Amino acid sequence: MTIHGKKTVELDRAAILADARRELDMPSRRLFGKRLITLGGLSLLTGCSITDNDSVNRFLTAVSRLNDRAQALLFDPNQLAPTYTEAQITRPFPFNAFYSIDDVPDVNGSDYRLKVSGLVTGQRVWTLPELYALPHAEQITRHICVEGWSAVGRWGGTPFREFLRRVGADTTAKYVGFRCADDYYESIDMPTALHPQTLLAFDYDGNRLPAKYGYPMKLRMPTKLGYKNPKHIVEIFVTNSYPGGYWVDQGYNWFGGS
């Protein structure tokens, strides 16, 4: 059938529910298909719109929230993601965004100011020289995309948990949110924010972060899927109010563990 000039696929509600339940029964929680049992995930896999059936939507939204809670319970804030050698780095590292590479935002580093707000005692703005002067750490870790590909990259920056402590963040709060220069937005749980490998990345492969990878700053989390790693960050805020996220608000899992 056609709605507003767009072709849609007639849904078999029973088949969708059966497939979703079957995925949930599979033993490996890292199974790609299992991570995609959300409104957005099933749209990606089937190529169809599923928002024309409220009962299916309600079921899948409930499954998605259950998936979030299960992943949060299983998450170990002290368990490190695998690291790799320089010889294992993927070159070139893939570009990935919700727009083409020609539309990457052009952020002026001289004018750049990072706003820190919410439940922090140090509500202020940071310049790039101030951020670059923070303690430095590096990691070679794997980026895992929800679309099914992965790549190993070398990231440099400052440990996010140290930055949160420096700005007097309330680390008992539930969420840390991010707003970006390209209109992307995302949020993560506080235990992930405090994970030792969560990094405010200013560098890639020994050089300043290029625009296509998120200049002047991105969040690098090897414990999360790629869409949870925001680029071109212009604001960080700490909150107890659920902030959502660009893809999450379109149906993807919020926790997004890899």
C-alpha positions as CSV (number, residue, x, y, z in Angstrom):
1,M,0.0,0.0,0.0
2,T,1.0,3.7,-0.3
3,I,0.8,6.4,2.3
4,H,1.5,10.1,1.4
5,G,3.3,8.9,-1.7
6,K,5.6,6.5,0.2
7,K,5.5,2.7,-0.3
8,T,5.1,0.7,2.9
9,V,5.2,-3.0,3.6
10,E,2.1,-4.8,5.0
11,L,3.0,-6.1,8.4
12,D,2.5,-9.6,9.7
13,R,2.0,-8.8,13.4
14,A,2.2,-12.4,14.6
15,A,5.4,-13.0,12.7
16,I,7.1,-9.9,14.1
17,L,6.2,-10.8,17.6
18,A,7.3,-14.4,17.2
19,D,10.7,-13.3,15.7
20,A,11.2,-10.8,18.6
21,R,10.4,-13.4,21.2
22,R,12.7,-16.0,19.5
23,E,15.6,-13.5,19.6
24,L,15.1,-12.8,23.3
25,D,15.3,-16.5,24.0
26,M,18.7,-16.9,22.4
27,P,21.6,-17.3,24.9
28,S,24.1,-14.8,23.7
29,R,23.3,-11.3,24.9
30,R,25.9,-10.0,22.5
31,L,24.1,-11.3,19.5
32,F,23.7,-8.6,16.9
33,G,20.1,-9.3,16.3
34,K,19.3,-9.2,19.9
35,R,20.7,-5.7,20.3
36,L,18.4,-4.6,17.5
37,I,15.0,-5.6,19.1
38,T,13.8,-2.1,19.0
39,L,11.6,0.0,16.8
40,G,14.6,1.4,14.9
41,G,16.4,-1.9,14.8
42,L,13.6,-3.8,13.2
43,S,13.1,-1.0,10.7
44,L,16.8,-1.3,9.8
45,L,16.6,-5.1,9.4
46,T,13.3,-5.2,7.5
47,G,13.3,-2.0,5.6
48,C,9.7,-1.3,6.5
49,S,7.8,1.1,8.7
50,I,6.4,-0.6,11.8
51,T,4.8,2.4,13.3
52,D,1.4,1.7,11.7
53,N,0.6,-1.0,14.3
54,D,0.3,0.3,17.8
55,S,0.3,-3.1,19.5
56,V,3.5,-4.1,17.8
57,N,5.1,-0.7,18.8
58,R,4.0,-1.1,22.4
59,F,5.5,-4.6,22.6
60,L,8.8,-3.7,21.0
61,T,9.1,-0.5,23.1
62,A,8.6,-2.7,26.2
63,V,11.2,-5.2,25.0
64,S,13.7,-2.3,24.3
65,R,13.3,-0.9,27.8
66,L,13.7,-4.5,29.3
67,N,16.9,-4.8,27.2
68,D,18.2,-1.5,28.6
69,R,17.5,-2.7,32.2
70,A,19.1,-6.1,31.6
71,Q,22.2,-4.5,30.1
72,A,22.5,-2.1,32.9
73,L,22.4,-4.9,35.5
74,L,25.0,-6.9,33.6
75,F,27.4,-4.0,33.1
76,D,30.5,-4.2,35.2
77,P,32.0,-0.7,35.7
78,N,35.5,-2.3,36.3
79,Q,35.5,-4.7,33.4
80,L,37.8,-3.4,30.7
81,A,37.1,-3.7,27.0
82,P,39.8,-5.5,24.9
83,T,42.7,-3.3,23.7
84,Y,44.8,-3.8,20.5
85,T,48.2,-3.2,19.1
86,E,49.1,-0.4,16.7
87,A,49.5,-3.0,13.9
88,Q,45.8,-3.9,14.4
89,I,44.5,-0.3,13.8
90,T,42.0,-0.1,10.9
91,R,43.4,2.3,8.3
92,P,41.6,4.3,7.1
93,F,39.2,4.3,10.0
94,P,35.6,4.5,8.6
95,F,33.6,7.7,8.6
96,N,30.1,7.3,9.9
97,A,27.4,9.8,10.7
98,F,23.8,10.6,9.9
99,Y,24.9,12.8,7.1
100,S,27.5,12.6,4.3
101,I,31.2,13.5,4.8
102,D,30.6,16.7,2.8
103,D,28.3,17.9,5.6
104,V,30.7,17.4,8.5
105,P,30.4,20.6,10.7
106,D,33.2,23.1,10.5
107,V,34.0,24.0,14.1
108,N,36.2,27.0,14.7
109,G,38.7,25.9,17.4
110,S,39.6,29.5,18.3
111,D,36.0,30.3,19.1
112,Y,35.1,26.9,20.6
113,R,33.7,26.8,24.1
114,L,32.6,23.7,25.9
115,K,29.7,24.4,28.2
116,V,29.4,22.3,31.4
117,S,26.0,22.5,33.2
118,G,23.5,20.7,35.3
119,L,24.4,18.9,38.6
120,V,28.0,20.2,38.8
121,T,29.6,22.7,41.1
122,G,31.8,24.1,38.4
123,Q,29.3,25.4,35.8
124,R,31.6,27.1,33.3
125,V,32.9,27.0,29.8
126,W,36.2,25.5,28.7
127,T,38.4,26.6,25.9
128,L,40.4,24.1,23.8
129,P,43.8,25.0,25.3
130,E,42.3,24.4,28.8
131,L,40.9,21.0,27.7
132,Y,44.2,20.0,26.0
133,A,46.1,20.8,29.2
134,L,44.1,18.1,31.1
135,P,45.9,14.8,32.0
136,H,46.3,12.7,28.9
137,A,45.5,9.0,28.2
138,E,45.5,6.8,25.1
139,Q,43.7,3.7,24.1
140,I,43.6,1.4,21.0
141,T,40.1,-0.1,21.1
142,R,37.4,-1.4,18.8
143,H,34.5,0.7,17.6
144,I,31.4,-1.5,17.1
145,C,28.6,-0.1,14.9
146,V,25.0,-1.2,15.3
147,E,25.0,-1.7,11.5
148,G,27.2,-4.8,12.0
149,W,30.8,-3.5,11.2
150,S,33.6,-2.7,13.5
151,A,37.0,-1.0,13.3
152,V,40.0,-0.5,15.6
153,G,41.2,3.0,16.3
154,R,43.7,4.8,18.5
155,W,42.2,7.6,20.6
156,G,43.8,10.2,22.9
157,G,42.3,12.5,25.4
158,T,41.5,12.8,29.1
159,P,39.7,10.2,31.2
160,F,36.1,11.3,31.5
161,R,35.7,10.3,35.1
162,E,38.6,12.6,36.1
163,F,37.0,15.5,34.1
164,L,33.7,14.9,35.9
165,R,35.4,15.0,39.3
166,R,37.3,18.2,38.3
167,V,34.1,20.0,37.5
168,G,32.4,18.8,40.7
169,A,29.9,16.6,39.0
170,D,27.3,14.8,41.2
171,T,28.4,11.3,40.5
172,T,25.3,9.9,42.2
173,A,23.2,11.4,39.4
174,K,21.7,9.1,36.9
175,Y,22.7,10.5,33.5
176,V,25.3,12.5,31.6
177,G,24.0,14.2,28.5
178,F,25.8,15.7,25.4
179,R,24.8,18.3,22.8
180,C,26.8,18.5,19.6
181,A,27.7,21.1,16.9
182,D,26.0,18.9,14.3
183,D,22.6,18.8,16.2
184,Y,23.3,15.3,17.4
185,Y,22.5,14.6,21.1
186,E,23.1,11.6,23.3
187,S,23.1,10.5,27.0
188,I,24.8,7.8,29.0
189,D,24.4,6.2,32.4
190,M,26.7,7.5,35.2
191,P,28.5,4.1,35.7
192,T,29.6,4.2,32.1
193,A,30.6,7.8,32.4
194,L,32.9,6.7,35.3
195,H,34.3,3.7,33.5
196,P,38.1,3.9,33.3
197,Q,38.1,3.6,29.5
198,T,35.5,6.3,28.9
199,L,37.5,9.1,27.3
200,L,37.0,12.7,26.2
201,A,39.0,12.3,22.9
202,F,40.9,15.2,21.4
203,D,43.3,13.1,19.3
204,Y,43.1,10.3,16.7
205,D,46.1,8.2,15.9
206,G,48.6,10.6,17.4
207,N,47.2,13.8,15.8
208,R,44.5,16.2,16.7
209,L,41.1,14.8,16.0
210,P,40.1,15.5,12.4
211,A,36.7,17.0,11.6
212,K,35.4,13.7,10.1
213,Y,36.0,11.9,13.4
214,G,34.5,14.6,15.6
215,Y,36.7,17.7,16.0
216,P,37.3,19.2,18.4
217,M,36.1,16.6,20.8
218,K,34.2,13.3,20.9
219,L,33.3,10.8,23.6
220,R,35.0,7.5,23.2
221,M,33.5,4.5,25.0
222,P,34.6,1.0,23.9
223,T,31.9,-0.4,26.2
224,K,29.1,1.1,24.0
225,L,27.9,0.8,20.4
226,G,29.0,3.5,18.0
227,Y,25.9,5.6,18.1
228,K,26.4,6.2,21.8
229,N,29.7,8.0,21.1
230,P,28.8,11.6,20.3
231,K,31.1,13.8,18.2
232,H,31.6,17.6,17.9
233,I,30.6,18.0,21.6
234,V,29.7,21.5,22.6
235,E,27.9,20.9,25.9
236,I,28.0,18.3,28.7
237,F,25.4,18.2,31.4
238,V,24.7,16.1,34.5
239,T,21.1,15.3,35.3
240,N,18.6,13.0,36.9
241,S,16.0,13.7,34.2
242,Y,16.1,11.2,31.3
243,P,17.7,13.1,28.3
244,G,17.2,10.5,25.5
245,G,19.3,10.6,22.3
246,Y,19.1,11.2,18.6
247,W,18.7,7.5,17.6
248,V,17.3,6.4,20.9
249,D,14.3,8.7,20.4
250,Q,13.8,7.0,17.1
251,G,13.5,3.5,18.7
252,Y,17.1,2.3,19.4
253,N,18.1,0.9,22.8
254,W,19.2,3.6,25.2
255,F,21.9,1.6,27.1
256,G,23.6,0.6,23.9
257,G,26.2,-1.7,25.4
258,S,28.6,-3.5,22.9
